[in-house]
Amino acid sequence: MPIKVAFIGAGSVGFTRRLFRDLMMVPELTDTRFAFHDISQRNLDLVTRLCLKDIEANGIGATIHSTTDRRAALEGADYIINCTRIGGLEAFEKDIAIPLKYGVDQCVGDTLCAGGLMYAQRNIPAILAFCRDIREVAASDALFLNYANPMAMNIWAALDAGGVPTVGLCHGVQHGHWQIAEVLGADSREQVDIIAAGINHQTWYIRIRFKGRLIGGDELLAAFERHPQFSRTEKVRIDVLRRFGYYSTESNGHLSEYLPWYRKRPDQIHKWIDTSEWIHGETGGYLRFCTEGRHWFEADYDNLLERAGGPFDPTERSDEHGSYIIESLETGRIYRGHFNVRNAGTISNLPDDCIVEVPGYVDANGISIPRVGELPLACAATCQASIDVQRMGVRAGLAGDVTLLKQAMLHDPLVGAICEPPEVWQMVDEMLVEQAPWLPQYPQSIEPARHRLTSSPPTHHRSTSEPKTHGDQSA
């Protein structure tokens, strides 16, 4: 029987068609039954038409059932891929703009910091709803593959309260791996073997071999410092490499907002970022990128549709883990990647309950996670600070606990470096009020927060530039 793969948030501009085409490059999977679900009929139709043209042009047996009925999409599904952005760009804009009034300058704001914590509050009720439907109508051994951020908090909530086997997938390790190969002068990424471990977006390349030779931190630092592009665009990552001895997987803009050192003084941020591309640290850069991407997709859609239907070329298969995991489970071919899973002793100096990003192997027997051992102490300490925030954020999101949410925000490394406690309390109140439509677990908290805001003078006294783009809502 053909397998069934369901996409939640299938109207995604960036993920759905890419992952769909990846799967169609596996000969054994070309008869897959796909179910595309999204709350936006328009976005769903746009993506579905592109993928249907791909199927028709390649003469394969795959089918697509497109629906706004989530349970119908999930019925009998073997694999469920989550590509949602809960609250769309409307909520995302508030994740960036409100903290900025309090001096919290974020490039991305979708994983940690003020934006990431509020994103988790929106995601957790949705994740639990997805898991409930998967338990009730999907295949009995269905696997939930999550691509949505905040990755660690989403997976943590799913495993704690969702009752569904869940794995988180990200491409940060692959992208940093490519950079390391580039600076070492490798002909291809395959010449450089890496082991990376940590937590999502704070994963560390703890062992690097180039042509069989171990590469130390000093050698890697020198290679990055002399690279004509990365020496300019990856200043935060290079500085952390200089002080820790290990390179981080995540982009300059991402990493800069997870740490308390690089974005806390507006007059100094420019020293650590590069504005040639948003990903290098631009204020609100990812919001701008996503908004422009959605607008471009809609404006250029007719041209995209006309060009769709090219042959499936295995050399163009992306390095996203999702299709390789499904291929391995279905065919038995062995795949090695880096996955977000429950720690359970995998990294011995991080808590057992946290979500770690570590090496894993997949074959027909399932996903196997080897023991990593200890992280270097500085890397572990940086991860631990974020883990404590994530744990509080997840528990706040599950219980609708405003006090715990505010405590999580207070302990966030960058927020804590910038804001005084009264500012944190008021910032969270403002974000709760502005994002109330997406926070069903806080029904008794919104009006008290609104009252506190109207009865107390504003506490924020900092000003920085507004994010460059204010987006409309998109699924």
C-alpha positions, 0 to 999 in steps of 0.5 A: 500500500502507498504511504500517506504523508500529511502536511499541516500548514501546507500553504507554506511558501518555503517548505511544502513544495520543497519537501514534496519534491524531495519525496518524489525523488525517491523511486519507491515513494512516487505513489505516495498519497499526500494530504495538504491542510491549511487554514487559508484556502487561498494559500492552500490552493496556490501550493497545491496547484504547483505540486499537482503540475509537478505530478502531471508533468512527471507522470507519477502515481502520487495523489494530493487531497487538499483540504481545510479539514485537518482531521480529514487530512490526518486520517490514516496518515503515516507521516505528518509534517508540521510547517505552520506559522501560528498567528501568521505574519500578523502575530510575528510582527508583534513578536518583533515590534513590542519588545523593540519598544523595551529595547529588545532588538531581535533579528528573528524572534522565533526560537528564544528571546521575547518573540520565541517565548510568545511564539511558543505560547501560540504554538503549544495549544496548536501542537496539542490539537495536532497531536490529539487528532493524530492519536485519534485518526492517523495510523497507529504508528504515525510519526510527527515530523516538526519543522515549525519553530520554536523547535525545542519548545514545540517538541517538548510540549508534544512529548510531554503532553501530546502523546505522539512520537515526535522528531524535530527537524532543522537545517542549521547543522547542514548550513554550518557544515557547508561553511566549515567545508568552505573555509577549510578549502574542501571540494565538497561537504562530504570531505568534512565529517562532523559531529554536532550536539547541543540544543536547536539553534545552539548546536556545536560542532564538537568534532570536525575531521577534514580528510581524516584529520581532526580540526582544532578550534584555533585552526578553524578560527584562523580559517574563518577569520581569513575568509573574505565573506564570513569574516564580515558576515559571521562576526558573532559566530566567530567571536563565540568560536574565539572564546569557546573554541567551538563553532555554532550551527546557527546564523549570525542573526539567530545566535546574536539574540540567544546570548546576552552579549551582542545586542544589548546596547543599540549603539554597539549592535552595528559592530556585530551584524552585517546588513547585506542579508537579513540573516546576518543580524538585521533588526526584524530581518526575518519578518521582512524576509518572510513578508517580502517572500509571501508578497513575491510568491503571490505577485509572481505566482503565474510565472511560478505555475508556468515554470512548474512541472520540471523533471524530478532531478535527484541531484536537486534534492534538498538536504532537509532531513524529512524525505530522507527519514521517510525513505529510510524507514520505508526502504531500510536505506541508512541515513545519518542526520541531526535530529531534535529529540528528548535528551534522556542522557544523550548529552550527559551534562544537560538535563534529561528532560530537555530537547537536544539536537544530536546525531541520529541514524535511521533505517527500517528499524526506526530512529536510533540516537547514540550517546554523545557524552559531555558537551564542552563546559562553555557550550553546555552553560550557554545551552543550560541558560536557554533550557531553563527558559524553554522549560518555563516557557513550555510549562507556562504554555501548557498551563496558561500560567502568566507568572511563569511566562513572565519569569521565563521572559525575565530569565531569557539571556538577552531580555534579562540583559536589557530589561528591568523586572517591571519592564518585563512584566509590562512587556508580557502584558502588552504581548498577551493583550495584542496576541489574545486571539491566538492564546486560548490557554489564557482566557482569564488573563487577558482582561487583567493584563489590559487593566494593568496596562491602562492603569499604570504608566509605561515603564519602557524608556528605550527607543530603537529603530522600528522593524523595517517591514510590518507584514499582513497575516499569512498562514 
